[in-house]
Amino acid sequence: MSITAAPAQTLSTPQTTLSQTTLIPVAITRGDGIGPEIMEATLRVLAAAGAPIAPLEVRMGEAVYKEGHTSGLAPDAWDVLERTGVLLKAPITTPQGGGYKSLNVTLRKTLGLYANVRPCRAYAPYVATHHPKMDVVIIRENEEDLYAGIEHRQTREVIQCLKLITQGGCERIVRYAFEYARQQNRRKVTALSKDNIMKLTDGLFHRTFDEISAEYPDIKAEHQIIDIGMARMATQPEAYDVIVTLNLYGDILSDVAAEVAGSVGLAGSANIGQHFAMFEAIHGSAPDIAGQNIANPSGLLQSAVLMLEYLGQPDIARRISNAWLRTLEDGLHTRDIASDQTRQVTGTREFADAVIERLGQEPQHLSAAPSREAAAQPQRTAQPQHTTPPAESPAAPIAKQLVGTDVFFEWSEPGRDPEALARVLQSAQLERMPLRMITNRGVKVWPQGHPHTSKSDHWRCRFLSDGPIVHADVLELLASIHATQLDFIKTEHLYTFDGVPGYTLGQGQ
């Protein structure tokens, strides 16, 4: 990655004063809650280790939200981010209530940070876990899925959230996972989805995984349904190596995995794009313990180690990692991971001091981080690389044909009898596009619905032709429906692609 040097604050070390021209500018934000404390501790360790970075502070988070900037970023934040290409971010608090969008989602989507990389490793016996051999990397798609945040209240009773999955997004994240596994000498990539239910969206992800995995015969590939995968992560995480999954699943799974490994407070993460990278702890801002010098800075410190690897500073990353591991071995622990292995419970500042004191030492029992020479060869390290997937090949032409439309209604007549609704709609249907089905909350209720099916005021009514139609046919249908005075709230066109329906059947159809 090429980063242009810019005037920056000098981060000096006790051992060496670094030349201004050698420093790499890195944007940092101190965050909310415990953020300022753990950022200060992390920066002190980086300085003591000789990290050649020049921190440029950007303002974002709760105070900026409350100043009226609904994005959560100060007006000059984007300029700083563009100058650096890298952000080390402490946890942010999103104010409660409507009108505030997640800052993390905004940063990830705006900057194209499509891959979220979360290493989850056990540090037994120094950090308590039931799975001492656990060493998993979770690679989560970071831009799509339900995190698009497109929601609508459609009726008095029903709210909709759109799940958006793209072919390009699936290809990017799956290829990144296999490239990562190959670079890090990992043996297996497991894809997790729910395509037994969401056959089109998750089905696209699964199909893409199968297609791309064939290009990596040296790496074992498998697919599992997310629910059993999540359960097995909690009970037998040693069975996994690299996991790739969609946005929401990955968000939940990575927190579960971090906690199973020992503590969510130890886990760092990298958000990688082709032109930018953001590094952050996966835990929240914990305002209830802010300012008390008891927070564990390890998650942010581990994120900083990932950042140094990304910036091409593996020796300094290794130096910090080994000092941190030695600190755990020596029983100097913050209170969140205190156990019978703890010799002294330390505060945030004191834990950073202990890591600094051990710079240059290596762990005696835990596996040390690989040396620069070893890192030149594929190793089982947990450091994300800046993997640029190959350019996508032009897609083959697909014949797309309009064949019908789903019309959604708010309708809550007494009894909510689908037969009554069907009679009205049949009076408005077109001969070439008749009413074929009515569902309620996705379940077929007409024709031949079940009397015990619960019904809301939100109805999907499918008008489907036996052949191709044009948009004018849909408009004619809607004009006819309008004359019935029914309240239609949304339409969704039905297409075939090379003759294959681009829509699913109703449940029970």
N, C-alpha and C positions, 0 to 999 in steps of 0.2 A: 504493500500500500504506500502511495506517495503522499506525504504530508508536507506542506509548505510551512517553513518556520515563520513565526510572527512574533512581534514583541510580546513578552510574557513575563510573569513573575518568576524569579529564579528559585528553584527548589534545590537548595544546597544540602550537602551531607556532612556529617562530622569528619569523614575521612578525606573528602575531596570537594573542592569548589568547581562545579562544572562550568565550562565555557558557555556563554549565552548562545553561541552559534550551534552548539551540539545538542541543545535541548529540543525535545519534541513537544509541541504545544498540545495539551490535553484539556478539554473542557471538563469542569467538575461542577456539581451542584451539591450543596450540603444537606438539602432535604429538610424534612420536618421530623418532629418527635425526637427519636434517638439519632436521627441522621447526622446532625452536626457533630455529635460526640464520636460516632464510629468513623466518620470521614476524617476528623482530626487525628484519630488513632491510626488510621490507614495511611494518611499522608506522612505521618512521622516515621512509620516503618519504611515506606517507599524512599523517603529522604535518607534514612540511615543505611539502606541497602545500596544507595547510589543510583537509583532509577533516574535516567536522564530525561525527565519530563518537566514541563513548565505548565503548572495548572493555571487555567483561565476560568475564573468563576462565572457561572451564569445563574441568574435568578429564576427559579421555577418552583411551583408548589403552592401550598395553602395560602401564604400571604399574598402571592401574586393573583391567585383566584379572587381573593377578597378585595383586591384593589380594582377589580372590575375586568380583569383579563380572563375571559371565560375559557381560554385554552390552557391556562395555568402557567404560561410562559411569559416572561418579560419581553417587551417589544424588541430588544436588541439580542435576544437569545439565539435566534436563527442565524444572525451574522457570526456569532462566536462559534456555533456548531459548524457552520460552513467552513470557517477558517481552520478548524482542528480536525474534523472528520472522526473524532473519537470523544465519547462522553463517559465519564465515571460518575455514576449517579447513586446518591444515597436515597433511602426510602422517602416517598412523597405521600402526603395526606390529601386525598380528594375530599373537599367539604361535602357534608351530607346534604341531601335535597336535590331537587331538579335543577337543570341548567348547567351542571358541571359534568364535563366529559372526562374520562380517564386520561391523564397526562401520558401514562405509559403507552396506551393504545395510540394516542395521537403521535407520539414520537416514533413508534415502531412503523406505523403505516405511512406517515409523511416522509420518513427517511428511508423507506424501503428495506427495513430490517426484517427480512423474511424468515430467518432461521434463529430460533431461540435454543441455545445449547446449555444444558444443565447437567454437569457431572454430579453424580451421587455416589460417594464412596464411603465405606465404613472405616472407622478408626479404632477398632476394638484392640485391646480391652479398655483403652483410655477414654473412649466415649461409648456409653452403653448402647448395645444393639443386640438383637437376636440373630443377626445375620452378618457375622464378622468378615465374610468373604465377598460381600456385596461390592460391586464396582460397575455401575451402569451409567450410561450417558443417554439422556433423553433429548431428542431433537424435535422441537415443536414448531409446526407451521405458525407464523407469527402475525399474518396480515388479514386473514380471511375468516371464514366460518361465521358463527354468531357474533364474533367480535366486530363485525362491520357495524354493529350498533344501529341497524335499521329497524325501527319498531314503529308500529302504528296501533292506536286504539281504533278498532273497526266498528264495534257495536258497543252497547251498554255493558255487555258481559265479556267481550272477547278482545284480547290484545294479541297482536302478531309480532313475531321477531323473525326476520329473514336470515336464513343460513345460506351464505354465498360461497361456493367452492368453484375455483377456476382450474382449467387444465394446466395453464402455465404455472399457477401456484403449486399444484400438486407435483409437477415435474421439477420445479426448483427445489422444493424441500426434500423430495425423495432422492434426487441426485446428490444433494448436499450430504444427506445421511450416508449414502454409499461411499462418496468421496472421503468423508470424514473417517469412516470405518477403515477404508483402505490406507489412508495416511497414518492412522494411529494403530495399525495392525490389529484391529478388532476382528473378531471371528464371525459375527452374526449381526444382521439387522432384522428387527421385528417391527412390522407395521401393525398398528392398532386402529380399528375403526368400528363402526356400527352399521355395516352395509347390509346386514340381514333385515334392518328396518328402513334405513335411509338409503334405498337402493340406487338412487341417482347421484346424490351428493357424495356420500361415503363410498358408493360404488365406483365413482370416478377416481377417488383416491386409491382404492384397492386395485383397480385395473391398471392405473399408472404405476403403482408399485410393482405389480407383476411384470409389466413391460420393461421397466428400467432395471429391475433386478437381474434380468437375463443378460444384461451387459456386464455384470460383475460376477462371473462364475466362481471366482476365488472367495466370495463371501456368501455364507449361508443366508438365505432369505426365508422368512416365514411371516404369515399373517394370522392375527388372532382378533376375535371380537373384543371390544374394549372392556366389557364388564368382566369377562374371565381374565383378561390381561391385567386389569386393575387388581383383581383378587389375588392373582399369582404374584404380582409385585409386592403385595403385603405379606405373603407367606413364603415365597421362594424366589426372591429377587436374584439369587445366584444364577437362575436359568436365563437371565437376560444379559445382553451386552450393550448394543445400541438399539434404542427404540425410536421410531419415527411415527408421529401421529399428528392429528389435526389440532387446531388452536385450543378449543375448550377442553378437550380430553387431555392435551399436553399440560395445560395450566394446572388442572387438578392432579394429574398423575405425578408431575414433578414435585409437587408439595408432599404428596404421599411418600414418594421415594426418598426425598430428603429426610423426612421424619423417620422412616424405617431405617435409614442408614445411621441415624443417631440424633440429628436435630436439624430442623429447618433453619436454625440460626447459623449453621456452618456452611450453608450452600451458597455458592456464587453462580452467576449466569452471564452468558454473552449473548447479545443480540446482533446478528451479523447481516450486513447487506453488501452489495457490490461496491458501494462508495462510502459507507459509514459503519461504525460499530458503537454499540452502547453496552456498558458493563455495569451490573447492579446485583446487589444481594436480592434473594427471592422473598425475604420476609418483609413485613410491613413496618410502619413508622413507630409502632408501639408507644403512643403518647403517654400511656399510664406509667411508664418507667423512665420517661425522658428526664434528663438533667440530674439523674441520681448516680451516674458513674457505675452502672451495673450492666449495661448492655454489652452483648458479645459482638466485637467488631469483626469476627472471623468471616462472616458471609461477604462483607464488602471487601475484606482483605483478599479472600479467594477470588473475587471478581477482578480485583486489581492485578492479581497474578495472571489471570486469563488475558487481561489487557496487555500486560507486558509481553506475553507470548505472541499476541496479535501484532504488537509493534516491533517484533523481531528482537526482543531482549530476553532470550531464554535463560541466560546465565543468571540474570538478576531475579527472574521469576523463580528459578530453581533455588537460589540463595534464600529467598523469602519463604518458599514452601518448606524447605528443610528446617529452617528456624522455627516455623510455626508447628511442624510435626514434632520437633524436639521439645517445644514448650508443652504440647499435650502429653508427651511421654513423661516429662518431669513433673506432671501432676499439677500444673498451674492452670486453673480452669476458671472461667466465669461461672456464675451461680447456675445458669440455665443448663449446664452440662456436668455439674458437680456430681460425683459418685464416690464409691469406695476407692477409686483410683486417684481421687483428688488429694493432693498434699496441701494446697493452699487455694482458697477461693479468692480470686482477684477481681478488681474493678476493671472498667474499660481501659483507663489509662495504664494501669499496672500490667494488664495483659499485653498491651502494645510494648511496654518497657521490657517485658520478659522475652518477647519475640526479638526485639532489637538486641538484647544481650546475647542471644543465641545465633545471631547472624554469623555465618561461617561454620556452624556446627551442622551435623547431620543426625537424623534419627537413628537410634540403635536397634529398634525392633520393627517399627513401621517401614514400609518400602519408601526409600528416598526418591525424590524427583530425579529424573534422568539428567546426566551431564550434557553439556553442549555437544560433545562428540557422539554420545549415544542418541541424542535427539536428531542427529543427522540421518539416522536410520529409523524406519517405522518402529514406534514404541507404543506400549499401552499407557499413554499419558491421557490426561483429561483436558488437554488444552485445545480450544478450537482453532482451526487454521482458517485463513481467508480463502475459502474455496470458491472459485468462480466457476459456475457450471458452464458447460459448452453452450454455444448459441443454439436456440431451439430451431429445429428444421421446420421449413414451411409446411403447414398442415395440408393434407390432401383435400381437394374440394368436397364439400358435403352438400347433398341435395336437401334443402330445408323446405318443408311444405306445411302450410297452415291447414288444419283439418277440423278445428272446432274451438270452443272457448268454455272455460269455467267462469260462471257468473256467481258472485258471492252476494248474499242478501242479509240484511238485518230483518228478522221476522219473528215475532213473538205473540202470534195470535193465541187465544185461549186453547189449551190442549196441545199446541205445537204439533199438530198432526201433519206429517209429511205428505199424506195423500191429498190434504186440502191445498197445500202449497203446489204440489204437482199438477193438480187440476187447473190452477190459475196459469201456471207456466206453460202447460200444454196448449192453452188457448192462445198463447203468444208465440209459440215455437214456429220455426220455419220448416217447411216440408223437407228441404234439403239438409236441415240441421236440427233434428229433433232432440228433445230432452231424453237423455239416456240414464242419468243417475242423479240422486241427491245424497250428499253426505252431511253429517253434523259432527264436528270435531274429528273429521277424517273417516268416520264409520258410515258405511252405506245404510241409509234409512229408507230409501226408495229406489227401485221397487223391491218389494218383499223384505222390508226391514223387520227388525225384531222389536216387539213392543216394549221390552225392558231397557232398551238403549237410552241412556240419559241424553238430554238434548239441551243445547244452549240456544241463544237467539242468532247464531251465526251459521248460515247454510251455504254449502257449495253445490251449485247446480250445473251439471255438465251437459252441454249441447255439442253433439259430435256428429259429423257427416260421415258418409261412406266413401268420400273422395275428397279431393282438394277443393278449398274454398278461397275466397279473397276477403280482404278487410271490409269491403263494402257489405258483404254478407253479415259480418259481425255487427256492423253499425245498424243494419236493417233489423237484426234481432233485438238489439238494445232499444231501438225506437219502439218496437212492438211491445217489449217488456215495460218500457216507460209508460205506455198507455194503460197498463194494469195498475199503476200507482204503487207497485212494490218498490221497496227501497234497496236498489242494488248499490253496493258500496265498493266493488272492485271487480275487475275481470283479469283473467290469466289465459292468454292464448295457448292453444294446444297445437304442437307441431310434431311432425315426424322428421327424422334425420336419416337419410338414406333408407327410408321406409320403416325405421325403428321408432316406436313412440317415444317422445321426449317427455312423457308424463307417466305417472303411476296410476294403478287402479285404486279404487277406494278400499278401505279395510272391509273385508267381508264380501267383496264383489266377485 
